Amino acid sequence: MDVIKHILSIGDKVIHFKNLGKSIGFVPTMGALHNGHISLIKRAKFENDIVIASIFVNPIQFNNKEDLQKYPRTLSEDVCLLQESGCDLVFTPTENEMYPSPDNRTFNFDSLDTLLEGKFRPGHFNGVAIIVSKLFEILKPDKAYFGEKDFQQLLIIKTMVKKMNLSVEIIPCTTIREADGLAMSSRNLLLASEDRVNAGMIYQTLIKAKELSKTQTIAEVKGFTIKKINSIPNFSVEYFEIINSLNLREITNWEDTEDKIGCIAAYAGKIRLIDNLKF
Ligand code: AMP
C-alpha cells in the first residue's frame, strides 16, 4: 500500500489504474480510524478493483477552532489499519496541497445545509462539499463510500453530485456501533471515561423512542428522548428531530411520510456526538 502526499503523484497513479481499466472505490476520512471507517474500506474493496482512502483533517469544515485543534490525529496507526484492511493507496495531503489559495466557492443546497447540523455548525457543509469535490476531481473514483452515521452529510454529497453532474456513484454504508450501541466515532477517543460509560444511552434511548412511536405522538417521543438524555450527568441534547429523510424537514405526524429518521446531537461534557435511527 502506498501512502502519497502530493496531488501530482496520486494523479499519476489514478491515470495508470484508469488506463488499465480498473475501477476505483474511494473512502474520504479525517483519520483517527476505527471499525466504522474500516467497514467502508472493506465494502469498497469488495465492489472495486482499487481502493483509495484519504486522510485529511479539513480545516474549513470546522466552525470551532478548539474542535479543530483537539481533533484526534493518529496517522501511523491509521496507515497500519488501512494496510490490514486491503486498502491500495492512501492520500494524505497537507493543508497547503489542498488549499494553495483560499477556496471561497459557495454551494447551493436549497436549505439542506442550514437545517439540523447546519443550524449549529454554520458553513460546515459548504466546507465538506469543497473538500469532497476537490478529492473527487483528483481521484476520479467510480464509487465513493459515506457512512449513514453522518446522515445529513450523505444527503448533501448526493445532492452535490447530482447538481454538478459528477459521474461518481455515492454508496451509503450502515453505521457501525460499539457493543453498547454507541456509534463509532473518532471523537469517542476524547470522551471522559464516565461519559464514555454513559454514551451508549444515546442509541439505547433512540431504540426506546422508536418503540414508543407505536403508541405516542411525535411531540411525546421527542419530549421523552430529550428528557432521558438530558438526565444523564454531563449530557445535554443540542437537538433531536424526527424528520423526512428525503428533505430533512421536521414531520408532525407519523403518517406524514414512510421515510422517517430521528437525528440527534448531544454534548457529553465538551464532546459533541451525533447519531440517528430510521423510524
Ligand atoms: P470522518 O473521518 O469522521 O470524516 O468519517 C469518514 C467517513 O466514515 C464518513 O463517510 C463517515 O460517515 C464514516 N463513518 C464514521 N463513523 C462511522 C461509523 N460508526 N459507521 C459507519 N461509517 C462511519
Residues whose N, C-alpha, C, O or C-beta is under 5 A from the ligand:
A	BS01	AMP	P28 T29 M30 G31 G36 H37 Y145 F146 G147 E148 K149 D150 C173 T174 T175 I176 A183 M184 S185
